[in-house]
Amino acid sequence: MKTVVIVDDAEFMRKVVGKILKELQMEIVGEGETGDEGIALYKSHHPDLITMDLTMPNKSGLEAIEEIMKFDPKAKILVVSSIGSDLIIMQAMDLGAKDFVVKPFKKEQLCKAVQNIIDLN
C-alpha cells in the first residue's frame, strides 16, 4: 500500500483529499497544517506521495517544497492549491512539484494527478 502525507491548513480540505486517497487504497501516514509540519512529516515518514497546499501559516507550500526537495530530490509532491496562476504553477514545478491540481477540483482530477505521479498497482 502506498503512503501519503496531506498538508493543508484547512481541515475540511485535508478530509476531502484524504477520503479520495483512501479510495485509491493509499494509507495516510500524516496530516499537517503548515509548511513546517509538512516538512517534518515528510522527513519522519518518507511517504510515497505528499500533497501540498501553497498558502499556509508560517511557511508557504513553495518554501516547504524547496526544503523537501533538498532533503529528498526524489520526493513526489502534488500541489493542491486554490492559487492557480501560471506563474505560481511554474514556480512550484521548477522547485520540484510533480503535478498541480487547482481547488476546487473534481475527484477525477485529483485521482488522475496521483496516478500520473505514482504507480498505484
N, C-alpha and C positions, 0 to 999 in steps of 0.2 A: 504494500500500500504506500502510495506517495504521500509525503508530508508537506504541510503548508503552514506558514505564518501569515496572519492577516493584520495589516497595520492601517488603521483609520481612526481619526479622533471621534467619529460618530458611532456609537454603539449599535444603532439601528443598521448602519451600513455594514458593520462587521458581521452582524447576524445574517443579513441578506446574502453577502458574499459567502459566508460560512455554510449556509444552507445549500447553496448551489454547488460548492466544492464537495460537500459531503455526498451529494447526489452523484458526483463524479468518482465516488469511492476514495476520496482523499481524507487523510487524517489531519485535523487541525491540532498542531502541537503548541500553538501560542497565538495570543492576540495582544496587540499594542495600540496605544492611543497617541503616541508621539514618535517622532523620528528616532529619538534616543532609545525608546523601548523597542522599536523595530530592530535597531542595530544589535542591542543586547540579546534579543530573542533569536536573531539570525545566528549570532556567534555561539549561543548555547545549544541550539537545536540543529543547525546545519540543514534546514529543510530543503526539499526538492524544489520548492517554489515559495516566493514571498510576494504578497500583494501589497502595494504601497500607495497610499493617498499622498497628495503633494502638499496640501495646506493643512498644517498641524501646528499645535503649540510647541514651543521651544526649538525644535529642529525640523526644518522642512523635509518633505519627501526627497527633494533633489539632493539636499545635503546628506540624507541617510543613504540614498542610492550610491553617491560618491564614496562614502565611508565603507559601505558593504562591499563594493566592487574592489576597493583597495585591500580589504581583508580577504575576499574570495573572488578573484576575477571570473570564476565560472558560475557565480550566483545567477539564478534565474529569477528576475524581478519583473513583475507585471504591475504597471501603474494603473490604478483605478481612481480617476480624479474628475471633478467637475470642471477643472481648468483644461480646456481642450484646444487652446490656441496652437497654431503650427509651431511657433517659436518654443513654447514650453514642451511640446511633444518632441521636437528635435533635441532640445536640451536633455530631456530625460533619456532619450535613445543614445545620444552622444555619451552620456555618463555610464551607460551600460544596461539600461532597461531593455528587455526583450520585446515588449509589446505595450500597448496603451489602450485602455478602454475608458471612454468618456461617460461620466454619470450624467443623467440617468441612462442606464443601459438595459438592453433586453438580455434575458438569461442566455440566449443563444450566442450573443456577442461575447459574453464572459467565457462560456464553455469553449467556443472556438479559439479564443486567445490562449486559454490554458492548454488546450490540446496542441496548439501550434508551438508552445514553449516546451512542454514536457510530453514524453511518451507515456500515455496512461494505460498501456497494455501490461 
